[in-house]
C-alpha cells in the first residue's frame, strides 16, 4: 500500500507529533501515524483513530490505527 503526501496531509490534525524534517523530505509532517490512519480509514468506513502513537527505534518507526467500522 502506498499513500502520497496529499493523502497523508489529510490526517495531520490527528497526528500526535509533527516533524519539520519529515515534512522537508516527504511533504507531510508524519508518515507512520498518517499512514496508519489512512489505511485504517481505507479499510473501514472512512474514519480512523490511533491505537498506538508513533513508536521509533533505530530500526523502524511504527504506529497502529483502527476504524470503528472494523471493530476499532
C-alpha positions in Angstrom: 0.0 0.0 0.0 1.3 3.4 -0.9 0.0 6.8 0.2 1.2 10.0 -1.3 1.9 13.2 0.7 -1.5 14.7 -0.1 -3.3 11.6 1.3 -1.2 11.8 4.5 -1.7 15.5 4.9 -5.4 14.9 5.2 -4.7 13.2 8.6 -2.3 15.9 10.1 -4.9 17.1 12.6 -4.9 13.7 14.1 -1.1 13.3 14.5 0.5 13.3 18.0 3.8 14.5 16.6 4.8 16.7 13.7 8.3 16.7 12.2 9.7 19.5 10.2 12.4 17.2 9.0 9.9 14.7 7.7 8.0 17.5 6.0 11.1 18.6 4.2 11.7 15.1 2.9 8.1 13.9 2.2 5.8 16.9 2.1 3.8 15.7 5.1 4.5 16.0 8.9 4.1 12.4 9.9 4.4 9.2 7.9 3.9 6.4 10.4 0.8 7.8 12.1 -0.6 9.3 8.9 -0.2 6.0 7.0 -1.7 4.0 9.8 -4.7 6.4 9.9 -5.1 6.5 6.1 -5.0 2.7 5.8 -7.5 2.1 8.7 -9.9 4.6 7.1 -9.5 3.0 3.7 -10.3 -0.5 5.1 -13.1 0.8 7.2 -15.8 3.5 6.9 -13.5 6.4 6.2 -12.9 7.2 9.8 -9.9 6.2 12.0 -8.2 6.7 15.3 -4.8 5.9 16.6 -4.5 2.9 18.9 -0.7 3.2 19.4 1.1 6.5 18.8 4.3 6.6 16.8 7.0 4.4 18.3 10.5 4.8 17.0 13.6 2.7 17.3 16.9 2.7 15.4 15.4 0.1 13.0 11.8 1.1 12.5 9.0 3.6 13.1 5.6 2.2 13.9 2.0 3.4 14.6 -1.3 1.5 14.8 -4.7 2.8 13.9 -8.2 1.3 13.6 -11.6 2.2 12.1 -14.8 1.9 14.2 -16.3 0.1 11.2 -13.9 -2.9 11.7 -14.1 -3.1 15.5 -11.7 -0.3 16.5 
